[in-house]
Amino acid sequence: MKIKITHLLLTLGLITFSVQSQAQDPNFHIYLCFGQSNMEGQGTIGSQDQTVDNRFQVLQAVDCSNINRQATEWYPAIPPLCRCWNGLSPADYFGRTLIASLPSHINVGVVNVAVGGCRIELFDKDIYEDYLDTYKEDWFQNALDSYDRNPYNHLLSLAKQAQEVGVIKGILLHQGESNAGDAQWPTKVKKIYDDLLSDLDMEANVIPLLAGEMVHEDQGGSLASMNKIVAQLPEIIPNAHIISSSGCSDKDDNIHFDAAGYRELGKRYGEKMLSLLEYDANAPILHSESNTTYSLSTVYPNPVDSYGQIDFSLPKATHVKLKLYNTAGQEVTQILNKPCTSGHHSISYDFASVPRGVYYYRLETNEKMLSKKVLIQ
């Protein structure tokens, strides 16, 4: 069953997932995934992997007749999530982990463009052509051909399409095996990260970058020494986070994870993202929302230095005031003051003019008052 991007309406059993092409839905969270073979997915797809909550979607990167999918259309995120003959990847259980804990009105989509065996330079839009012949073998050249021989541009094009219907919340990376021992790897990753943010008109250093370790030394990983270089990434990208692979099982080659390893690693990516969104992966019920209750989210991102997103829900139409207060209880600014309909709302506010420090923002209606803390840096 496929989903048209121009008019998206998919019904699976009693579950309905819809996206309107003309309006960006702040509750459709998009994550970009890129890297080499471990991000492609080399795990055997089991029966437990072939059923997925319809709230988790994939924007198909390439045409795949073997699984009846067409490029640039949305589908339920049943693996493979990269190309036609790939296997289980970290993206699979990343999305499943998010869906298990996020409120029911939030949907998750992934875009996965990865090339087995590639150096990180293959995603650098300025020098990628120098790396198109890294391997002459058909498996490598066919992967490049499927992306029109420009993986970065292919990822960017899909990301722009995804932005039309959702909001990019994070970037997932798993790469490094082909750059093992390369001390400049973090700088090279930063170049690609910065290019993506710029080309997608997103603010620098706001979108989290989650980077996974190579197969860990405790599993006998043959390239585990690269993890020391990967660990340096947060030193040059403030919003980079390292996902540990310790204990994630691998294949006999000691380079690729096995299915169980991908499930665990993907779960760790998801748990890290949930912590950044300030949801508890181990207590999803605490964060469930319905149309019969008032709710107020934590600003994303938090800490915030400029634009931040605030979500709130209303059980009925009412007048809403949203104000920012300092720790002394003094009103600093008014964020919102207008009538709002029932349901979920999302607003973006520029905190850049507010001095650094700890503040509280408060939602007020005739019947309810809710407040949350925010750190402005």
PyMOL commands that set and color helices and strands:
alter all, ss='L'
color gray80, all
select helices_A, chain A and resi 37-40+47-49+65-67+90-101+120-123+128-131+138-146+151-163+177-179+185-199+217-219+226-230+233-236+259-277+284-287
alter helices_A, ss='H'
color red, helices_A
select strands_A, chain A and resi 8-12+15-19+28-35+56-59+74-76+107-114+167-174+209-212+240-243+295-296+307-314+318-326+331-340+343-350+357-364+369-376
alter strands_A, ss='S'
color yellow, strands_A
deselect
rebuild
show_as cartoon
